[in-house]
Amino acid sequence: MLYIMSKRNSKNKSNSKDFNYWANEGINLGQKGNISGAIKAFNKALELNPENVTIWVNLGIAYGRDGKTQQEIKAYREALKLDPKYLEVWVNLGVALEMSDDIDGAIEAYNKALELNPNDIDTWFNLGVALARIEDFEGAENAYSHALELNPDDAQAWINLGVIYIQAGDHEKAIEVNKKALELDSTDARAWYNLGLSYGQLDDVDSEIEAYNRALAIDPSIDLAWFNLAIALEKIEDFEELLMPIIKL
């Protein structure tokens, strides 16, 4: 994420000059890849003006780039105290909370963001991922469906929705949505692999084998696809073909 330019503060000319120096120094250092220097500069700016939302956001971004997720979360929370309607910060907070395995907190942050903008595609997608992690499959299905209403050309959302249907045991729907994903991107090995899983559960062995073969032609590193393909070939007693995937394992 890009750093945000700070507004000038004219209340105190001396402090304003120092504040602007440290705020701009933080941005410049961050853009040059000196993240630790940017963090120091943003903290200096906040010593002079602790109520500047933009600097709290920039500090959070810098902490995130530095892999310091807890400090990132703290900075975003400070920004939201000052501006609770800052949509992008709620989204950033949700992502950071999810990275720290606070899934309930991430879901709350995503829902806050969606209250501010119910048409934010990425936030619906992120919410779906978070809900799936706590096995709220109905909620995840709803979130992905909202994302796809807003952007029906999102192959990844179709694939993730298919995973939800697989986990729920609805393999006919899983096949339907994975086919939609493949209409958008026929080279996605995950969609072909997931198709193979669903065809296998429905005992459509020929389609299962074809799907695993298509997945492996795209990405031969999917070990489970080789394993499942071997099992599928064994079902039809195709021992000649069976030897090849076993060698690949």
Secondary structure, DSSP 8 states (H G I E B T S, - for coil): ----------SSHHHHHHHHHHHHHHHHHHHTT-HHHHHHHHHHHHHH-TT-HHHHHHHHHHHHHTT-HHHHHHHHHHHHHH-TT-HHHHHHHHHHHHHTT-HHHHHHHHHHHHHH-TT-HHHHHHHHHHHHHTT-HHHHHHHHHHHHHH-TT-HHHHHHHHHHHHHHT-HHHHHHHHHHHHHH-TT-HHHHHHHHHHHHHTT-HHHHHHHHHHHHHH-TT-HHHHHHHHHHHHHTT-HHHHHHHHHH-
